[in-house]
Amino acid sequence: MAVVDGTLFVSWYEGSPSRIRAKKYVDNAWVSVDGNGTGGLNKDSTKAAMNTNLASVSENSVTKLYVVFQETNGTANQLRVKLMGPDNTAPTASAVSFGGTLKVGNTLTGTYTYADAESDAEGATSFKWYTATDAAGTGKTAISGATTSTLALTSAHAGKYIIFEVTPVAAAGTATGTPVSYTSAAAVLDNAAPTASAVSFGGTLKVGNTLTGAYTYADAESDAEGATAFKWYTANDAAGTSKTAISGATTSTLALTSAQVGKYIIFEVTPVAAAGTATGTPVSYTSAAAVLDNAAPTASAVSFSGTLKVGNTLTGAYTYADAEQDAEGATAFKWYTANDAAGTGKTAISGATASTLALTSAQAGKYIIFEVTPVAAAGTATGTPVSYTSAAAVLDNAAPTASAVSFGGTLKVGNTLTGAYTYADAESDAEGATAFKWYTANDAAGTGKTAISGATASTLALTNAQVGKYIIFEVTPVAAAGTTTGTPVSYTSAAAVLDNAAPTASAVSFGGTLKVGNTLTGTYTYADAESDAEGVTAFKWYTANDAAGTDKTAIAGATTSTLALTSAHAGKYIIFEVTPVAAAGTAMGTSVSYTSAAAVLDNAAPTASAVSFGGTLKVGNTLTGAYTYADAEQDAEGATTFKWYTATDAAGTGKTAISGATASTLALTSEQVGKYIIFEVTPVAAAGTTTGTPVSYTSASAVAANAAPVVSNVHITGGIKLGQVLTGSYSYADVEGDAEGLPVFKWYAADDAGGSNKTVIAGASGIKLELKAAQYGKYVSFEVTPTASAGTTPGTPVESEALGPVGVLKGDANGDGIISPADALLVTKYVSGKLTLTDEQKLMLDMDDNGKIDANDAKLILNIYNGKGA
């Protein structure tokens, strides 16, 4: 017996088998809390229950009552615990309300406070919204689809009271509480339409102008403006008589055309809100005056400027105007000729349609008329033509003249004469391609005047052909416009052309050391009486037996101002000869030479010292030669040569060249094992005496051999059944640390672990082996032959232990490791000829080992799958 929260509880056991009973005392009566005794509180009704106790426990500030009792079947006992109370209370909702403005277009948001006596978390609490005709909830009607905590007010709710209902739901315990609602104190207000005010338009009421509408948008609910609509109309008066919509005029601007001339214009605005009540009442504005037409443009002050003479250009001028300030368009121009200032015989000049006119001989003696037709870019486009006539006729053009003709320059072969003259033209026509000619004559009077071939420029280069002749320069003036060619004018020299003196060379010598391998550089001074520039002066070098030039002999190919001394010149005297050449006038002068005071000395050969080599004397290593190069003349080192030899001892006995060993390094091979190594250097200079004496170095010991690589720990891993993959493994080693090359792998099959009838498995040359039917029942081994990437290779083959015999997993032909109906299906398809099997699959599916695949094998597989066989 126990009391919890003021309620008395009691429990006991009764019956056979005994059961646990429990009641509580409520309102002066005992009330069953065990299902009216049907089975009592027992967990298992077939077992006896006894030893009942009541225990109270405080959980989350709530005192809970539990019944503890024992159940038994005579051999096994269980301890049972049953919760008796108190009962779980439903959740509650309080402070139910909502926020937001009661007006169409606004959103209401419901609020409430959730609570649960057992602190059960809130579950999916439900919401409903209703309308009513008053605050008392009369005519309460659910709003379709309104089952969230928010409600967007529409015109359907206008004039209605709003009810928000909350049904609290707990996530555990007694789940659903009592609905609680809240009703608005006022009804929903409707949404006012937007308005447009201060409607008008700006712009000039004249064809070609654009009118721009203006208005003020407003909305009582401050709804943003949407796509407000515009219309434009014409009317016969300001009262709007015969109001007619202008086709296509639905924007806030209107471009006036001739169709609106004399009409009044109406601008109409229909305000549109982006939300709420969308469309307001149209509002319009009518112009106080009608649309005016557009006047044509005008041209005034028409004239032209320029000299009325052939070859000149006349330029038209005018003033453009337009009453509506329309910009000027492509105004048209025409030019005419006439016989007098009155315009008699007025004739259009072909192609003259620009604002300028170039006068030609066709207009000589004619009066000129310039006509302008003004054109506006908008409005009434074309105005009335206006013209202007010259007060005088066009004059013809005079030929150009040349005066003060002469030439400058020295009358001597090799010099250049430059003509000079003064060009003039009465009309100031620019000079064109004035023509020039040069002549020779026997005297200053021009006797025997003869044109010099090709001499048609303003300059003349004098040659031997003109020696003793007088020179004539002739100019024919040419204008670029007007009358183009004038009268030729000439000028004759007062003296004849003189001949030209030859150039000279002096101070001839050379610099440099007289020793083989050095370079001599010739020097000289060039001169020319006429100051003719130096041309391609010629050079020659000679050898001689003494300073007097005995047995002077030209050195083949030595024709520049420098000479590289070779051994061929050793002991000889050197002669440098210069023949001066001018670029103009008399071209070639007399040759001048210079002889050395001493003979050329020979050049010492280069030397090699400190010859040796570094590196380990063992097969597979590389030896690197070393030496010191020197040359008495400091000649740079050229392509010094190297040789390597073997010998049978350090004294060089049996010295033998190593084939192909001509670099400064030597890679030792097995051919040099036990031999002494000799490194030989022959120094070579890049210049002078090029090749020196060979110098060599011999090793103090012989070349040692290189050990072959080895393998160890050769093993096999993997399953030993058909279809499975074996993997070989091994450890590689090399005494010299040579990197592993490409090892050779072999796999063998034998009849037993001792290797009887061992044969190589064909094609098995990798580190892995997939077991095939041919290996069934065999013992398999793995062999590795090590190879090094350098040094002595290969090593000795090493074979692993033999694994076997190779078996088969009977019944598993698809390789999934499971014997299943899928494997039996393979048998069935094979027997019916619908597929082929590999040799491995045949071994796996031959369940009775009779050497064939038949329905009995499929049956045996299914028996294993169903647990009826093994």
Secondary structure in CASP SS format (residue, H / E / C, confidence):
PFRMAT SS
TARGET T0000
AUTHOR 0000-0000-0000
METHOD secondary structure of the structure
MODEL  1
M C 1.00
A E 1.00
V E 1.00
V E 1.00
D C 1.00
G C 1.00
T E 1.00
L E 1.00
F E 1.00
V E 1.00
S E 1.00
W E 1.00
Y E 1.00
E E 1.00
G C 1.00
S C 1.00
P C 1.00
S C 1.00
R E 1.00
I E 1.00
R E 1.00
A E 1.00
K E 1.00
K E 1.00
Y E 1.00
V E 1.00
D C 1.00
N C 1.00
A E 1.00
W E 1.00
V E 1.00
S E 1.00
V C 1.00
D C 1.00
G C 1.00
N C 1.00
G C 1.00
T C 1.00
G C 1.00
G C 1.00
L C 1.00
N C 1.00
K C 1.00
D C 1.00
S C 1.00
T C 1.00
K C 1.00
A E 1.00
A E 1.00
M E 1.00
N E 1.00
T E 1.00
N E 1.00
L E 1.00
A E 1.00
S E 1.00
V E 1.00
S E 1.00
E E 1.00
N C 1.00
S C 1.00
V E 1.00
T E 1.00
K E 1.00
L E 1.00
Y E 1.00
V E 1.00
V E 1.00
F E 1.00
Q E 1.00
E E 1.00
T E 1.00
N C 1.00
G C 1.00
T C 1.00
A C 1.00
N E 1.00
Q E 1.00
L E 1.00
R E 1.00
V E 1.00
K E 1.00
L E 1.00
M E 1.00
G E 1.00
P C 1.00
D C 1.00
N C 1.00
T C 1.00
A C 1.00
P C 1.00
T E 1.00
A E 1.00
S E 1.00
A E 1.00
V E 1.00
S E 1.00
F E 1.00
G E 1.00
G C 1.00
T C 1.00
L C 1.00
K E 1.00
V C 1.00
G C 1.00
N C 1.00
T E 1.00
L E 1.00
T E 1.00
G E 1.00
T E 1.00
Y E 1.00
T E 1.00
Y E 1.00
A E 1.00
D C 1.00
A C 1.00
E C 1.00
S C 1.00
D C 1.00
A C 1.00
E E 1.00
G C 1.00
A C 1.00
T C 1.00
S E 1.00
F E 1.00
K E 1.00
W E 1.00
Y E 1.00
T E 1.00
A E 1.00
T C 1.00
D C 1.00
A C 1.00
A C 1.00
G C 1.00
T C 1.00
G C 1.00
K C 1.00
T E 1.00
A E 1.00
I C 1.00
S C 1.00
G C 1.00
A C 1.00
T C 1.00
T C 1.00
S C 1.00
T E 1.00
L E 1.00
A E 1.00
L C 1.00
T C 1.00
S H 1.00
A H 1.00
H H 1.00
A E 1.00
G C 1.00
K C 1.00
Y E 1.00
I E 1.00
I E 1.00
F E 1.00
E E 1.00
V E 1.00
T E 1.00
P C 1.00
V E 1.00
A E 1.00
A C 1.00
A C 1.00
G C 1.00
T C 1.00
A C 1.00
T E 1.00
G C 1.00
T C 1.00
P C 1.00
V E 1.00
S E 1.00
Y E 1.00
T E 1.00
S C 1.00
A C 1.00
A C 1.00
A C 1.00
V E 1.00
L E 1.00
D C 1.00
N C 1.00
A C 1.00
A C 1.00
P C 1.00
T E 1.00
A E 1.00
S E 1.00
A E 1.00
V E 1.00
S E 1.00
F E 1.00
G E 1.00
G C 1.00
T C 1.00
L C 1.00
K E 1.00
V C 1.00
G C 1.00
N C 1.00
T E 1.00
L E 1.00
T E 1.00
G E 1.00
A E 1.00
Y E 1.00
T E 1.00
Y E 1.00
A E 1.00
D C 1.00
A C 1.00
E C 1.00
S C 1.00
D C 1.00
A C 1.00
E E 1.00
G C 1.00
A C 1.00
T C 1.00
A E 1.00
F E 1.00
K E 1.00
W E 1.00
Y E 1.00
T E 1.00
A E 1.00
N C 1.00
D C 1.00
A C 1.00
A C 1.00
G C 1.00
T C 1.00
S C 1.00
K C 1.00
T E 1.00
A E 1.00
I C 1.00
S C 1.00
G C 1.00
A C 1.00
T C 1.00
T C 1.00
S C 1.00
T E 1.00
L E 1.00
A E 1.00
L C 1.00
T C 1.00
S H 1.00
A H 1.00
Q H 1.00
V E 1.00
G C 1.00
K C 1.00
Y E 1.00
I E 1.00
I E 1.00
F E 1.00
E E 1.00
V E 1.00
T E 1.00
P C 1.00
V E 1.00
A E 1.00
A C 1.00
A C 1.00
G C 1.00
T C 1.00
A C 1.00
T E 1.00
G C 1.00
T C 1.00
P C 1.00
V E 1.00
S E 1.00
Y E 1.00
T E 1.00
S C 1.00
A C 1.00
A C 1.00
A C 1.00
V E 1.00
L E 1.00
D C 1.00
N C 1.00
A C 1.00
A C 1.00
P C 1.00
T E 1.00
A E 1.00
S E 1.00
A E 1.00
V E 1.00
S E 1.00
F E 1.00
S E 1.00
G C 1.00
T C 1.00
L C 1.00
K E 1.00
V C 1.00
G C 1.00
N C 1.00
T E 1.00
L E 1.00
T E 1.00
G E 1.00
A E 1.00
Y E 1.00
T E 1.00
Y E 1.00
A E 1.00
D C 1.00
A C 1.00
E C 1.00
Q C 1.00
D C 1.00
A C 1.00
E E 1.00
G C 1.00
A C 1.00
T C 1.00
A E 1.00
F E 1.00
K E 1.00
W E 1.00
Y E 1.00
T E 1.00
A E 1.00
N C 1.00
D C 1.00
A C 1.00
A C 1.00
G C 1.00
T C 1.00
G C 1.00
K C 1.00
T E 1.00
A E 1.00
I C 1.00
S C 1.00
G C 1.00
A C 1.00
T C 1.00
A C 1.00
S C 1.00
T E 1.00
L E 1.00
A E 1.00
L C 1.00
T C 1.00
S H 1.00
A H 1.00
Q H 1.00
A E 1.00
G C 1.00
K C 1.00
Y E 1.00
I E 1.00
I E 1.00
F E 1.00
E E 1.00
V E 1.00
T E 1.00
P C 1.00
V E 1.00
A E 1.00
A C 1.00
A C 1.00
G C 1.00
T C 1.00
A C 1.00
T E 1.00
G C 1.00
T C 1.00
P C 1.00
V E 1.00
S E 1.00
Y E 1.00
T E 1.00
S C 1.00
A C 1.00
A C 1.00
A C 1.00
V E 1.00
L E 1.00
D C 1.00
N C 1.00
A C 1.00
A C 1.00
P C 1.00
T E 1.00
A E 1.00
S E 1.00
A E 1.00
V E 1.00
S E 1.00
F E 1.00
G E 1.00
G C 1.00
T C 1.00
L C 1.00
K E 1.00
V C 1.00
G C 1.00
N C 1.00
T E 1.00
L E 1.00
T E 1.00
G E 1.00
A E 1.00
Y E 1.00
T E 1.00
Y E 1.00
A E 1.00
D C 1.00
A C 1.00
E C 1.00
S C 1.00
D C 1.00
A C 1.00
E E 1.00
G C 1.00
A C 1.00
T C 1.00
A E 1.00
F E 1.00
K E 1.00
W E 1.00
Y E 1.00
T E 1.00
A E 1.00
N C 1.00
D C 1.00
A C 1.00
A C 1.00
G C 1.00
T C 1.00
G C 1.00
K C 1.00
T E 1.00
A E 1.00
I C 1.00
S C 1.00
G C 1.00
A C 1.00
T C 1.00
A C 1.00
S C 1.00
T E 1.00
L E 1.00
A E 1.00
L C 1.00
T C 1.00
N H 1.00
A H 1.00
Q H 1.00
V E 1.00
G C 1.00
K C 1.00
Y E 1.00
I E 1.00
I E 1.00
F E 1.00
E E 1.00
V E 1.00
T E 1.00
P C 1.00
V E 1.00
A E 1.00
A C 1.00
A C 1.00
G C 1.00
T C 1.00
T C 1.00
T E 1.00
G C 1.00
T C 1.00
P C 1.00
V E 1.00
S E 1.00
Y E 1.00
T E 1.00
S C 1.00
A C 1.00
A C 1.00
A C 1.00
V E 1.00
L E 1.00
D C 1.00
N C 1.00
A C 1.00
A C 1.00
P C 1.00
T E 1.00
A E 1.00
S E 1.00
A E 1.00
V E 1.00
S E 1.00
F E 1.00
G E 1.00
G C 1.00
T C 1.00
L C 1.00
K E 1.00
V C 1.00
G C 1.00
N C 1.00
T E 1.00
L E 1.00
T E 1.00
G E 1.00
T E 1.00
Y E 1.00
T E 1.00
Y E 1.00
A E 1.00
D C 1.00
A C 1.00
E C 1.00
S C 1.00
D C 1.00
A C 1.00
E E 1.00
G C 1.00
V C 1.00
T C 1.00
A E 1.00
F E 1.00
K E 1.00
W E 1.00
Y E 1.00
T E 1.00
A E 1.00
N C 1.00
D C 1.00
A C 1.00
A C 1.00
G C 1.00
T C 1.00
D C 1.00
K C 1.00
T E 1.00
A E 1.00
I C 1.00
A C 1.00
G C 1.00
A C 1.00
T C 1.00
T C 1.00
S C 1.00
T E 1.00
L E 1.00
A E 1.00
L C 1.00
T C 1.00
S H 1.00
A H 1.00
H H 1.00
A E 1.00
G C 1.00
K C 1.00
Y E 1.00
I E 1.00
I E 1.00
F E 1.00
E E 1.00
V E 1.00
T E 1.00
P C 1.00
V E 1.00
A E 1.00
A C 1.00
A C 1.00
G C 1.00
T C 1.00
A C 1.00
M E 1.00
G C 1.00
T C 1.00
S C 1.00
V E 1.00
S E 1.00
Y E 1.00
T E 1.00
S C 1.00
A C 1.00
A C 1.00
A C 1.00
V E 1.00
L E 1.00
D C 1.00
N C 1.00
A C 1.00
A C 1.00
P C 1.00
T E 1.00
A E 1.00
S E 1.00
A E 1.00
V E 1.00
S E 1.00
F E 1.00
G E 1.00
G C 1.00
T C 1.00
L C 1.00
K E 1.00
V C 1.00
G C 1.00
N C 1.00
T E 1.00
L E 1.00
T E 1.00
G E 1.00
A E 1.00
Y E 1.00
T E 1.00
Y E 1.00
A E 1.00
D C 1.00
A C 1.00
E C 1.00
Q C 1.00
D C 1.00
A C 1.00
E E 1.00
G C 1.00
A C 1.00
T C 1.00
T E 1.00
F E 1.00
K E 1.00
W E 1.00
Y E 1.00
T E 1.00
A E 1.00
T C 1.00
D C 1.00
A C 1.00
A C 1.00
G C 1.00
T C 1.00
G C 1.00
K C 1.00
T E 1.00
A E 1.00
I C 1.00
S C 1.00
G C 1.00
A C 1.00
T C 1.00
A C 1.00
S C 1.00
T E 1.00
L E 1.00
A E 1.00
L C 1.00
T C 1.00
S H 1.00
E H 1.00
Q H 1.00
V E 1.00
G C 1.00
K C 1.00
Y E 1.00
I E 1.00
I E 1.00
F E 1.00
E E 1.00
V E 1.00
T E 1.00
P C 1.00
V E 1.00
A E 1.00
A C 1.00
A C 1.00
G C 1.00
T C 1.00
T C 1.00
T E 1.00
G C 1.00
T C 1.00
P C 1.00
V E 1.00
S E 1.00
Y E 1.00
T E 1.00
S C 1.00
A C 1.00
S C 1.00
A C 1.00
V E 1.00
A E 1.00
A C 1.00
N C 1.00
A C 1.00
A C 1.00
P C 1.00
V E 1.00
V E 1.00
S E 1.00
N E 1.00
V E 1.00
H E 1.00
I E 1.00
T E 1.00
G C 1.00
G C 1.00
I C 1.00
K E 1.00
L C 1.00
G C 1.00
Q C 1.00
V E 1.00
L E 1.00
T E 1.00
G E 1.00
S E 1.00
Y E 1.00
S E 1.00
Y E 1.00
A E 1.00
D C 1.00
V C 1.00
E C 1.00
G C 1.00
D C 1.00
A C 1.00
E E 1.00
G C 1.00
L C 1.00
P C 1.00
V E 1.00
F E 1.00
K E 1.00
W E 1.00
Y E 1.00
A E 1.00
A E 1.00
D C 1.00
D C 1.00
A C 1.00
G C 1.00
G C 1.00
S C 1.00
N C 1.00
K C 1.00
T E 1.00
V E 1.00
I C 1.00
A C 1.00
G C 1.00
A C 1.00
S C 1.00
G C 1.00
I C 1.00
K E 1.00
L E 1.00
E E 1.00
L C 1.00
K C 1.00
A H 1.00
A H 1.00
Q H 1.00
Y E 1.00
G C 1.00
K C 1.00
Y E 1.00
V E 1.00
S E 1.00
F E 1.00
E E 1.00
V E 1.00
T E 1.00
P C 1.00
T C 1.00
A E 1.00
S C 1.00
A C 1.00
G C 1.00
T C 1.00
T C 1.00
P C 1.00
G C 1.00
T C 1.00
P C 1.00
V E 1.00
E E 1.00
S C 1.00
E C 1.00
A C 1.00
L E 1.00
G C 1.00
P C 1.00
V E 1.00
G E 1.00
V C 1.00
L C 1.00
K C 1.00
G C 1.00
D C 1.00
A C 1.00
N C 1.00
G C 1.00
D C 1.00
G C 1.00
I C 1.00
I C 1.00
S C 1.00
P H 1.00
A H 1.00
D H 1.00
A H 1.00
L H 1.00
L H 1.00
V H 1.00
T H 1.00
K H 1.00
Y H 1.00
V H 1.00
S C 1.00
G C 1.00
K C 1.00
L C 1.00
T C 1.00
L C 1.00
T C 1.00
D H 1.00
E H 1.00
Q H 1.00
K H 1.00
L H 1.00
M H 1.00
L H 1.00
D C 1.00
M C 1.00
D C 1.00
D C 1.00
N C 1.00
G C 1.00
K C 1.00
I C 1.00
D C 1.00
A H 1.00
N H 1.00
D H 1.00
A H 1.00
K H 1.00
L H 1.00
I H 1.00
L H 1.00
N H 1.00
I H 1.00
Y H 1.00
N C 1.00
G C 1.00
K C 1.00
G C 1.00
A C 1.00
END
